[in-house]
């Protein structure tokens, strides 16, 4: 009986060893397959990588060509017009005979004047109020959708908000020209029916959906642990949003505001129709102004190609691009400092 038991145990041990060897063989075979698969050329993935790389390269190359063409045409104005004339021109009063230094943009006439200062002033006078108003309303709307609104209400408001961003700007410009200008003149008793504030309100209607949507998406990316930690310390919903969620999402919110400001600076149709198109230097938002984008849109199609005015308008476009680039660069530097503080 003992010999039989020993034989059975020996068979079991042999069977166990064979099973283990088969398992090891299977593992080695699978590893060899994986290694062979890794060594094989990934033709399809390689083609996708090269396709994406080619698209990126073409996009960057086209943008560089646009910038080169823009600055090439714009710098020609510096050789055709004295540099000082882009700041201001000495104008003589024919009635009194007195001469005065004026900031005038008037490229047509016997004595053209190419001061860009009124155009820059008008652009800032429209962009800054629009950015401030739209940032306050857009951030508040984003916080409401992300932190306060019920799920069903959020599902309704978010698509409607995104649809509002797709309204053509020429429609908003026409509404501000026909309706908004009268309402603002009735409320503030302005002397000029079309002014910088009317244009700023029209641009605000374009920026609010963009900022609100970006802020709502940014707040949704906030980790749940931050909210739970705030509630665990005894904070209510308002304190959690203001002291925990917003500081954590400040980078994304700042990026949304900067994007909105860039949109305000580059807006064309609304400012063409609603600002009055009067190139003058003023700090009064209720006076008519003219922006750089309105000047380009209104005059570029009516001048002869290669003329002095043609080059001057391209120089205005170059300055507009430079301002936008410096704004984005400054913002990126500030955001990098904020990111470092968050990491610390």
Secondary structure, 3 states (H helix, E strand, C coil): CHHHHHHHHHHHHHHHHHHHHHHHHHHHHHHHHHHHHHHCCCHHHHHHHHHHHHHHHHHHHHHHHHHHHHHHHHHHHHHHCCHHHHCCEEEECCCCCCEEEECCEECCCCCCEECCHHHHHHHHHHHHHHHHHHHHHHHHHHHHHHHHCCHHHHHHHHHHHHHHCCCCHHHHHHHHHHHHHHHHHHHHCCCCCCCHHHHHHHHHHHHHHHHHHHHHHHHHCCCHHHHHHHHHCCCCHHHHHHHHHHHHCHHHHHHHHHHHHHHHHHCCHHHHHHCECCCCCCCCCCCCECCHHHHHHHHHHHCCCCCHHHHHHHHHHHHHHHHHHHHHHHHHHHHHHHHHHHHC
